[in-house]
């Protein structure tokens, strides 16, 4: 039957901060993924179909997170990847 008292949680005092943070490093990971993609393109020498499709998705993700071109340029320069 389960909990039929209508309570959402079985414990009386629910600590909201008990839930883990879900978006801690999303921005860092999105930028790192873009930098890795640029490294792969530089290594391959040509733009493959996989790189093209992945770059479209990466650009959409960066736009959604509000990453500016300045932030990308700084990350690329730090990793030593040409634009």
N, C-alpha and C positions, 0 to 999 in steps of 0.2 A: 504494500500500500504506500509506503514512503511517508514523508512528513506531511501530515494532513492539517497542520495548524495554520497553514496559509503563510508561514514564514518562508522567506526566500533562503535564509541560511539557518542551519541547525544550531549554531551557537548564538547566544544572546547578544553579545557585544561584537559586532563585526568591525574589524579594523580595516579601513579602506586601503591603508598603505601596505597591507599584507600582499596585495597583488603586485606582481613584478612589473617593472617598467617595460613597455613594449617598443618604444621608439628611441632607445638611447643612442645608438650609433648609426641610425639610418643615413644621415647626411654624410658622415665620414665614409661609410661603406659605398654609397652611391658614387662619390667622387673617386674613391679608390678603384671601383669597378670601371669607371670611365678611363682612368689612367692606364689600367691594365689592358683595356681594349685598344687604346692608342699604341701601347707597346707592341701588341700583337700585330697591329696593322703595319707598324714600322718594320717589324721583323719579317713579315710576309712580303713587303715591298709593293704589293698591289692590294686593292680593296676587293676582298672576296664577297660572295653573296652573304655568307654568315656574318662577316664583319659589318656589312651594310645594314642588315636586319637588326643586329644587336645594337648598333649605334643609334638607330631610330628609337629603340626601346630605352636605351640609356639616356638619350636626349629628352625624351618624354618624362622620364623619372626625375631628371635634374630640373626640368621646368616646373614639375609639380612641387618639388621641394624648395624652389626659389633659389637655386644655385646660380650665381652670376658668372659671366665669362672671366672676370677678374679672379674669382676663386679657383676656377679651372686652370687658368694660366699659371697661377701660383703653385698649384699642385703639380702641374706638368713640369714646371721649371725645377721644382724640388726633386722630382724623380729623374730629371734629365731627359725628358722626352720632347722631341720636336713636335711642333703643332701641325 
